[in-house]
Amino acid sequence: MRLEAEAKVTGRAKYAADLFFPGMVHLKVVRSPLPHALIKSIDASEALKVEGVLSVFTGADFPGRVAQERERPVLARDRVRYVGDGVAVVVAENEEAAEEGARRVRVEYEPLPAVLDPLEALKPDAPKVHGESNVICHHVVQRGNPEEGFAEAEVVLERTYRTHRVQHAALEVEAAVAVPEGDHMVVYCPGKSPFNARRIVAEALGWPLNRVIIRETTIGGSFGGKDYDMGVLAARAALAANRLGRPARIKLTREESTVEGTKRHPYVLKYKVGAKKDGTLCAMEVYGVADGGAYVSKTPLVTWRSAVEATGPYRIPHVQVDIYGVFTNNVYADALRGFGSPQVDFAVELLMDELAGILELDPLELRLRNGLREGDTGPTGQVMRDVSLATCLRRVTDAAGWAEKRQAYVNQKGYRRRGIGLACSFRGSCFGAGGEGLDAAGAALLVHRDGTADLSCGIVEVGQGSRTVFARIVEEVLGLPLDRIHVNALDTARVPDSGPTVASRGTVIGGNAVLRAAEQVRRAMEGVAAEMLGCSPGEVTFRAGQVAARDRCEALAFEEVAAECYRRGVSLYGFGWYKAPDLSWDRSCGQGEAYFGYVYAASVAEVEVDLETGQVEVLGYYAAHDVGKALNPAEVEGQICGGAAMGIGYALMEDVGLAGGEVRNTNYDRYLLPTCLDVGTLIPLVVEEPCRFGPLGARGLGEPATQIVAPAIVNAICQAIGGRLYEIPATLEAVLSKARGR
């Protein structure tokens, strides 16, 4: 069971919006209605006449820095760059007064030319969002000689794919409460990057980091969100709390969250692949442009991952990849479950299926023939280890009945037709060379004299089950039952900066830190226990709350050994610090060790399409993921199914609609999300081939669970309708148009 499950289902868990402090004031934000404009003036006189309104703050009121270069400002000082940019906050005794005050603030803008298309943004005469260029970043992967590879190829295929903008759609909207405590500012908020939020607050107030404390509250979903957005909200609340000397709360509505918050990057991807007639891949070229929106955020890291993974989990001797991140005056993009993998996975897996059709090969056979194997060289020149791609492919296709169904769905009649589709992936673990220096975490474990334990880690519980996984690691090392381990909520004053909880790094990086802390305590206890048992330290075992000598009947209660350690003055405090292995990487050509390890997965989707309406029904989705070691088997299956549901929404219905840079579907009445009636039967398949770098052999899972859902579904649709789709979402209109040959 998840450690925090009981509190959540009984309603005892406290979310940021549940927190109330005496004298607390409330904030509402005034946002730009224009995608690009200069701020000429802000008139708050009418707002201050509203009963209950205490103050109105603008970017000029922050004593420190409202943003680092090209980063989203806490409040825009002189220019707005997207519809939703915050320009002022109204502080009042209650939310109603704050809301009325925000309506009365008058802002005079001077409109500027806006660029809303990422391809247009690359043109020399395009309006500039920041500085002299709209290029945020350009990542390259070059291997071999593509010209030579295409010359050897007997079949060459060129296609363009488009992915779209979606949102995190967490049940909980963003909220933060700032409370002055002496000369410190304590901010209670949910978020996957508490240390980044601390930095943003400290910079905005002009304070040192140690005067700002971020305390984790229960989070109602992240999926990559609640990052820069939370830092901005925290800083707004902190300014009001500091200026008024009272606790201050800011809580967004669903519409505000949708307008202001980050989204998944939309991509335009142009692929060219060359192959022999027997299916052997010869060369691949990829050119991609990602819409980063108005601010830089994590676009460099997201697009770097895309570049490394763009050619898929295949042996290709000649590769050229160019991925650009560009500024536009659209709502800005950041991490969203998958972190740059879903976009390129969608493209390359659709490409593989179409290539298989041209070559008259089974899509599974094409993937097995070219898929990475142990000791192969990957696209960046890295020798691949712990490769389990073929295992995942065979496991999932066997479970789904691939061969029989693939054949059965050929030459169907009638208006309802079925299809089955396949996709697979490899994914770099954690940040990799694109974020070296960020990939480290700390954990502290304190065993008390009664044999209970307190565990703290710099990785946040964002719904992925990290607290339970960390407790399971302690249980494995010390034999301490889960009900005797308490995992503390994160407090930035109590644990070291462990970076953001992103890139599926929680289990691997945080878990290794916990493992080291637990092993330190174990070593301390082993010496005392050995003397108590009359054996050598190497013979001491920890299991089910007991400490024993191997191959002997005598056993001591864990708490008995802990108490003896205290009596002798032996410290039972362990601190673990884990940094990802160093990597050798040449950014100029994208060659070297991109990641210290990779995870592998394969999925099969079965759909039924109504050719009269374009309606797609997902009948079944099978996913095989290599998790190395399932530290919490039920949670692993839950992650796979949750990721599948999110991927189904990405494939078929979710889409942030923009018009003139403005989000049009700001609530869930028009932003379509899948329900339990839309996901079909979900079959999680857990593969366990231990990873040499993971704690107890475990690998990350949170993001891989989502990244290959869309290509499997769309490949299944393509078989059912007898035509190819090249973009998502695969809406009723798009499917119907393709089915009718348009």
N, C-alpha and C positions, 0 to 999 in steps of 0.2 A: 504494500500500500504506500502511496505517496505520503510523506511525513506531514505535509500541510493540508492533506485532503479533508480531514475532519473539520478543521477550522473553516474551510471554504464551504463545505456542504451544510454546515450548521449555522452559517452566517456570522460566526465570530471573527472571521478574518477582517482586518481593517484595511480598506483602500484609502488612497489619499483624499478622495472626496468625502470619506466618512469622518475625517478628522476635524475637530472643532476645538478652538482654544479661546479662553476668555478675551474679549476685546478684539476679536478677529475682524479684519476688514476684507473687502472683496474687490476683485479687479475685473474689468472688462477692457477688451482691446479694440482700438480703432484701426481698421485695416484699409489698405489701398484698394480702390475699385479699378485701378488702371494697371496694365502690365509693365509700363515703363514711364516714369515721369520724375521731374524734379519737384521737391517739396518747397513751395514758395513761402507758405506761412501756415501756422496752426493756431486757431482761435478757440480757446477753451472757456471763454467768458460765459456763454450760455450754459455750458455743462456745469459750471461751478454754482449756478443758481438753483440747481436741482437739490431738493431737500435730501440730505444724507450724503451727498458727494463731498468728499474731503479734499481731494486734490486730483490734478491731471498731470501726468509726467510724460515727457517726450525723450527722444534719444539724447538731447542736450543736457538732460538732468542726471545722466550717469556720470559719476566722477572718473570712471575708468574708461576702458576700451569696450565699445559695444560689439565689436567683431574683429577677428583677425582678417587679413587680406583675403578678399573674395569669399569669406565665410558669411553665412546669414547673420545679420545684426539682431541684437536683442530688440531694438527698435531702430528703424531707419532714420538717419539724421538728415540727409540731404536729398536722397534719391530712393525711389521704390523700384523694384525690379521684377515683381510679379503680382498678380492679383491676389491679395491676401497678406502682403507684406505689412507688418505691424508698424504704425507710426506714432501711436500714443496709447497710454493706459489710463483709465479712469478708476480712481479708488474711492470706495464708498462704504457706508455702514452696512449695506446689504446689496444683494445681487441685483435687485430690481432698480435701485437707484443708480448703481454702476452702469447697468444696461441703458437706462434712459440718458444718463450723462454721456455715454459713448455715442448715442444717436445725435446729440447736440453739438459735438465737437465739429468744427468747420475747418477743413483742410483745403488750401488752395494749391493745385498742382499745375505744372507746366508739362503737358504731354510730350513724350519723346517717341521717336520711331521704335517699334518693337519688332523683334524677330521671334517667330513662333515655330518655325520648322527647322529641325537640326541640320538638314542638308543645306538649306538656305543660309544657316548661320556660318557655314564654312566659306561662303563666297566672300571675296575681298571687300565688296561694297555693302555687306550686311551691317545693320546697326550693331554696335558693340555693347555687350552687357557689362563687361569689365575690361578696362584697359584698352589695348590695341588689338587684341585677338579674342575670338570666341572659343579657341581651343583650350580646353581644360588640361588635356593630357593626350598623349599618343603612345601606344604600346606596340611593340614589334616582337614577332617571333619569326626568325629566319633559320631555315635548316636546308642544306643541300642546294640544289639548283632547280627551281620549279620549271623553268623553260625546258631543261633537259628531261624532267619528269613528264611533262605534257607531250613532248616529242615522242617519248616511249609509249604513251598511252594509246590504246585502240578505241577508247570511248572517252569523250570529254563532255561534261555536263555543267552548265552554268545556270544558277538560279538566284533569285532575290527573295529574302524572307523579311517579314516585319512582325515585331512583337509590340505590345501595347503597354499603356500606363495603367497600373492597378494600385490599390491601396491596401494597407495592412488589415483593416477591418477588424481590429481588436474590439471586444465587447466593451472594455473600459476606455473612455476617452481620457485625454491628458489632464492632469491636475497636479498642483504643487502647493504646499503650505510652507511659508518661511516664518521662522520664529526667532526673534532676537534673544540670545542668551548671553548676558554679560557683553564681552567684546567679540563674541562669536555670532555667526548666523547659521542656524540649523535649518535645513530644508528637507522636508519630508516629501518624497515623490517616488513614483514608479519609474523605472528606466533601466535600460540595459547598459548605459555608459555613465555610471555615477561619477567616475573620476573626471570625465569630460565635462559633465554638468558642473562639478565643483570648480573646474578651471574657468568655465564661462562665467559663473557667478563671481568668482574672485576677480577676474579681469574687469568685469562690468563695474564692480564696486571699488576697484583699485586697491584691493586687499591682498595680503599673502594667502597662499593656499591653506595654511593651518588655522585660519580664522573662519573658514567655511567648512561646514560638515553636511554631507548628504547622507540621509538615513533612508534606507530602502523600506518602502511600504509594499503590501501585497499588490501584485500586478495582475491586471485582468487582461493579459495577452500583450504580446509585443510583435512577434513575427518579423523582427528587424526594425520596428518602429520605436517610438519613445527614446530617441537618441538626441540629436541636436534639438529637436522639438522640445524635449524636456529641459535641456540646458537653458534654452531661451525662456521658457515659462518660469523656471526656477529663478533666473536672474530678474525677471520682471517683478515677481513676488518679493524677492530679496530687497530690491530697491525700495518698494513701498514699505516693507517692514522696517528697514533701516531709517528711512526718512520720518516715518510716523511713530516709530518705537512700539509698534503693535504687531501681533501675528497677522500675516496677510495670505489670503488664498486666491488662487486663480484656477478656474475650472472651465474647460471648454465645453461647448455644446457639440453634438455630433456634426452639425453643419460647420462650425468653426474649425473643428479638427480636420474635416475633409478639405476645407478651403486652404488652410494654413499648413497642413502637415505634409511630410515627404511621401513620395510614391516610388514604385518600381520604375527603373529606367526603361523607356521604350527604345528599341533598337531597329535600325535598318541594316541588314546583313547580306552582302553579296558573296556568293560561294562559287568556286570553280573547282571541279574535281576531275582527275584523270585516272582511268583504270584499264587494266588488261581485260580481255574478254572472259578470262577465267575468274574475274572478280578481284584480282590483286590490285590494291591501290598504288598509284604511282606518284601522284602529286596533288596538292590542294592549295588554293589561294583563298584567303578570307579578307574582306574589307568590311569593316563595321563602324557605324556611327551611333553613339548612345546619347540621348537627350538628357543632359544633366540638370536642365532647368536653370534657375536664376543664381544658384550658389554652388560652391565646389563640393561641400559635404564629403561623402566617401566615394565620389565618382572615380578618382584615381585608383583606389583599391578594387572597386567593383569591376572596372573595365580591365584592370590588369589580370584579374582572374579569368575574365572572358577571353583574353588573348591567349593565355596558357592553355585553356581548355577548348578553344574554338574548333580544333580539328577532331575532337572526340577521342575516345579511348582506342585509337587505331594506330597500327604501324604504317607510317607514311614517310618515305625517305626524303621527299622534297616538299617543303612547307614554306609559305609566306603568309603571315598574318599581320594585319594592320587594324587596330581598334582605336577609334578616337572617342573621347568624351568631349562634348561641346556645351557651351552655355546657350540658353535661350531665355526668353522672358516667360516661360511656363513655370508652374509650380515645381519646386526643386525636387530632385531625386536623391535617394539614399539607399541604405541597406534594406532589402526585403527578402525574406526567406529564399535562399538560393544564391544571393550575393553575386550576380553576374553569370551564374551557371545556367539558369533556365532559358535565357535568351539564346545562347549559342547551342545548347543541347537541343532546343526545338529545331533550329536550323539544320544542324549537322545530321540529326536523326531522321528528319524528313528527307534530306538529301540521300542518305544511305538507302532508304526505302525505295525512292524513285530510281536510284542507280540499280538496285537489285532487280526492279521490274524491267528496266532496259536490257539488263544482262540475262534476264530470264533465270534468276537465281532466287531461292528462298531467302527472305530478309535475314533469317537466323543464320543461314549458311554464310552469307556475305559477312556478317559480323563475326562469326567464329573464325572465318578464314583470315580476317584482318585484325581481329581484336588483340590487344596487348596481352603478352604472356610474360611469365617470370623471366627477368633478365633482358627483356626487349629494351630498345632505346625509344624514349618518348619524344614528343614534338620539340622539346627544349634541349634534346641531347642527353637527358637524364636517364640513367639506367633504372628501370622500374623494378621495385621489390614488393613482396607481399601482394602479388597480383592475383585477384580472385574473380576477374571478369567472366571467364568461361564458366566457372562454378555458378555464378549468379544467373547467367544466361540459360544454362541447362536446367537449373533448379526452377526458374520461373516458367519456362516454356513447357517443362514436364507437368508442372502443377496446373497450368492453364489449358492443357490439351492442345498445344499450338499446332502440331502437324495435322491432326484430324480436322480442327476447325478451320485452319487456313485453306484446306482443300474443300471443305464443305461449303465455304462461303464464296466459291467461284461460280460464276454463271447463275446467279440467283434470279428468280422471277418475282413479280409482285411489287407493290409500292413500299413494303417494309423489308429492308435488307440489312443483313448483319455484316460486320467486319471485325477483324482482329488485328491489332497493331502491336508493334514491339519497339522498345527503346532501351538504350543502355548508356552508362556514363562512367567516367572516372572523375574524381574531385579531389583537389589538393586539400590537405588537412590544415586547418587554422589559417593564419595570415600568409605564411610562406615568405618568399624573398620580397614580395611586394609590400610587406609591412614589418620588415625586420626591426627589432628593437621594441616592438609593441607586443610580441608574443611571449609574455612572461606573466606569472601569477604567484601569489603567496597564499598560504593557509596556516592557521594556528590551531593546535589541538591541546586542550587542557583536560587531563583526567583528574577528577576530584578524589578525595580520600575515601568516599563511599563507593567508588567504582563507576560513577556516572561521568559523562564527558560533555564538554562544550567545544563545538567546532565552528571556526570562522574562516571564510574564504573570500577573496576579492572578486569572485565570479558571482553574478546576480542570478537569483531564481526568477526567470521570466516566464515560467510555465513549462519549461522543458524537463523539469524533474531533477535539477542539479543537486538540490539538497538531499534527496533520497539517494542519488548516486554517490555523493560524497560520503554519506553515512554508511553506505554499503561497502565502500572501500575501507573505512575504519573498521567495520564489522569483520571484513575479510582478514585484516592485519592483526587485530587485537581480539577477535572472537567476542566482541562486545555486542549484545543484542541491540537492534535498532531503537527499541523503546528506552534505552539508556543513553542514547546519544541525542543531544540537542544541537541543531544547526542554527546559528544566530543569523538574524537579518543583517545585511551589509551596512556598515557604518564606516565612512571614509576616514574617520579619525582612529579607527581600531584595526584596520587591515591595510596592507600596502597596495599601492596603485597596481591593479592587475589588468588594466586595459578594459576594453568593452567586451561584453558578452555577445560576440558575433562570430561568424565564420565557423560555426560548429566547433568552437575551441574550448567550450566549457568542460566537457568530459576529459579531453586529452590534456589541456594545459592546467586547468584547475584541479582535475583529478590527480595528476602527477604531483602537484604541490601538496594535496591532501595525503597522498601516499607517502611522501617523504616525511611529513609531519608525524603520521601514524607510525612509521618505521622508527623514527627517533624515539618516540615514547616506548615502543616495543623493546628497543635495545636497552633502555633504562630499566624496564621492568624485568627483562630476561636475567640480568645479573642478580637482582634481588631474589627472583623466583628460583633461580638455580641453587642459591645457597639454602633457601627454604626447603627445596625438594631434594637436595643432595645430588645434583647432577650438573653437567656442564651446560652453559648458556645455549649451546647449539642444540641441546635436546629438549628445550622448553617449547611447548606448544600452547597456542591460545585458541580455544574453541568453545562456542556456546556458553560464554560467561565463566569458563573455567580455565585454569592454568595448570598444565600437567607436564610430566616428563614423558617423552616419547617411549612407547612400549611398556609403560608402567601403569598400574591401576590407580595409584595415589593421585589426587587432584586437589587443587586449592581453588577457592572461589576467587574470581577476578578482584572483587572488592577487598578481599583479605590481603592480596599482594599489593594493591594500591595503598591500603592503610599502612602496610609495613614500609613501603617506599617513603611515605610521608614521615613515619617515625624515624627513619634513617636520614632524612633530609635529602632524599633523591628527587630531583625535579621530574615531574611528569608533564612538563610543558614541552610541546614539540612545535617547531616552526619549519615549514617546508617552502622552499622557493624553487620554481621550475621555469627554466627558459628553454624555448624551442631550440633544437640544434642549429648551429650556424650553417649557412648555405652559401655556396659559391654561385654568383649570378652576374651575367653580363647584360646590363640593360640595353646596351646599344643594339644588340642583335637578338635578345631574348633567348639566350642559351645558358645552360647551367642547371643547377638544382633549384627548380621553382618552389617545390615544397619538400618537407622532410618525409612525407608519406602521403598516400592517396587512399581513398575509399572507393569501392566499386558497387555498382547496382545495376539491375535490369528489371524491366517492367513489361507487362502485357495488359492491354486493355481490350475489352470486347464491347462493342456498341451495336445498337440497332437504330437505323435511320429511317425516318418517314419521308419518302421522296415527294410526297404531296405538300408537306409543310416545312421540311427542313429540320424538323425536331430530331434531336439526338438523345437517345437514352443510353446511359452507361449501364451495361448489364453486369459487368464484373471488372475489377481491377486487381491484378496480382503484382506484387512487388517483392523482389528479393534483394535485401541489403546486407552487405557484409559489415557487421558491427564489431568484429574482432572477438569480443566477449560481451555478452548481454549481462550487464551488472544489475539490471532490473528488467527481466524479460517482459513483464506486462507493460512496462513503460515503453519498451522498444516497439512492441506491437502497436501501442497507442500512437507513438510518434509516426510510424509508417502510415497508419490509417488517417491520422490528422493531416499529414503532409499530402496524402492522396486527395482528401477533400478539398484542400486549398488549391492543389494543382488542377482539379476538375473545374473549379471556378475560373482559374486563369485560362484554361483551354476553351471554355464554352460560353461564359456569360459575363464575367467581371470586366469592366472597362470604365475608366475615368473619362467622362466626356468633357472636352474643352471646346469653348467657342470664344475666339478672341483672347485666349489665355485664361478665361474664366471657367472654373469648374461648374458644370451644369447639374450634375446629379450628386447633390451634397448630402443626401440621406439615403437610407436603405430602401426607400420606396421606389427609387429609380436606379440605384446602384445594386445590381442583381448579385446575390450571393447564393451558393448552393446550399440546399438543406439536406436532411437525411433522405429525402425522396429523390434526390438528384445524383447520389453517389454510387448507387448500385451495391453489389456485394464486394467488400474489400477483403482481400486475402493477403495478410502480411507473412512473408517468408524470411525467417531470420537465419542468416549465414554467419558462422563464427569461425573465422580463420584469423588467429591472433596477430596483432600488429606489434612490431618490436618496440614502437615508441609509446604506445598507449598504456595507461595505468592498468595493470593486470591483463594487458593485451587488448583493451577496448579501443574502438574507433568512434569518431563522431557520427551523428545521425540526423540531427535536427533539420539541416538544410537539404541534404541528399534526398530526403523523403518527398520533397516537392519538385525537384528539378527535372525529372523525366516523365512526369505525369502527362503533360500537354502533348509531347511528341507521340507517345504511345496512343493516346486518344485520337489525335488527328490522323495518324497513320491508319488506325482502324476505320475512321470515317472515310478516308480515301479509298480503302478497299471496298467499303460498302457502296459508295456512289460511283466508283469507276473513274474518278478524276482526282486531280491533285489540288490541295489547298496550300497556300504559301504564307498565310498570316493568321494570327489569332487576335481576338476570340473567333472561334468557328460558330458564328451566330446562325440563327435560323435562315436569315437572308443570304449569307455567304454560302452555306451548305446547299440551299435550294437552288441558287444561281449556278453553282458548279454542277449539281446533279442534272440540271437541265441543259448543260453544255455551254453556258454563257461565260 
